[in-house]
Amino acid sequence: QKQKALWQSHDAQDDHLLARLLCLVIYFTMKFAVAFALFTSVAAFSPADFSAVKPKASVTALYGEFGASSTSFYTKTEKQDSYESLDSILDAKCSDGQVKQVIKDMLDVCAEITEALRTALVTVEGSMNDFGDAQLSVDVIADNLIWDAVKASKVVREGASEEDPIVRDVDESGDGEFTVCWDPLDGSSIVDNNWAVGTMMGIWPKSTGLIGAKGRDQVTSLVALYGPRTTVLVALDDGTYEFSYGCTPEGCQLPDGTFEPWICSRSKIEISPDCKIFAPANLRAAQDLPGYKKLIDHFMENRYTLRYSGGLVPDVYQQFTKEQGVFSNPTSEGSPAKLRLAFEAAPFALLVEKAGGKTSDGVSGGSILDVQINAVDQRTPICIGSANEVDRFNEMLCLLE
């Protein structure tokens, strides 16, 4: 019986060993089958001779790497060893002492707005301006700062804000000379995105005032752009100049080692008569105006570069940094013009025409600077920028006989 039990024990061990061997055989068989299947599938989709595979012809000559359009325009401005101060430029390029003073007063408030925008949250104030637009906190801050500045200026007699389009007397001494009209912070619809926004100012003499005057009567105009940097365009005697604010925490270093808050970063800017950059506003009007649709088609078919943010200041300001460009904003029955003549169109038009550009009033095809201001909140269509493109706008919209 002991011998029989021993045999039975050996038989059980043998059965267990055989079962383990069978499992190992099955495992390795399946592993080999999977590896073989993977190898054959890769071979089926792989070229037999990798050296014979040729890449597609390069398209970088026309379209750039990965088919990019190669239509970006980068700065060509080279760093200077030194930059002239605001005072030195004004002394040389602004012959009227009172105009010089109002420019400095307005640049000071642009600096204050710069500092305020760095800390202010963009929220709704709960109030509306005279046009029915909800006022934002930054609109109110900028507007209040400018009102304080014009009241404190010794050369300003009247002020008018786009937020409150009434010409108001601010001259307590009676010695004021200028009427200042401003849009305190253009770009309310994009400022919450932290996009570039700006301030526009037109300045008229006492001899004309505002009502009944034309844009050509302005003694100067300023447009400030608040982005990663603050830069301001100023119309001077012989052209358009750009001033940059706060290039270091202490200001901008001058040749003698001192610092000033403003330096002249671009002198006597020239806008080329031809361009390849377009900023088409009021595209809804293309549904009503076949000529405007034809113009947009021309831009696209001829591979112009679209640069449009929806903010008037950055969309026109690029013409001075790129030294080319065209901004168009026509009017139609279904999509009427919205830009204000005194607050927006006239100040920019003076700067553009002093830089060799051209403007169109979008109606007669004549200069926007020749349109008479009959109301503080008067609206106007406009095309502004490189001269030949403004001519094309007039031609395609049949504005000239």
ABEGO torsion letter per residue (X at the ends): XAAAAAAAAAAAAAAAAAAAAAAAAAAAAAAAAAAAAAAAAAAAABBABAAABBBBBBAAAAAEBGGBAGABBBBABBBBABBBBAAAAAAAABABAAAAAAAAAAAAAAAAAAAAAAABBBBBAGBBBAAGBBBBAAAAAAAAAAAAAAAABAABABBBBAABBBBBBABAAGABABBBBBBABBGAAAAAAGBBBBBBBBBBBAAAEABGBBAAABABBBBBBBBABBBBBBBBAAEBBBBBBGABAAEBBBAAGBBBABBBABBGBBBBABBABBBBBGAAAAAABAAAAAAAAAAAAAGBBBBBAGBAAAAAAAAAAAGBEBBBBBBBAABBBABBAAAAAAAAAAAAAAAGBBBBAGAAGBBAAABBBABAABBBBBBBEBAAAAAAAAAAAGABX
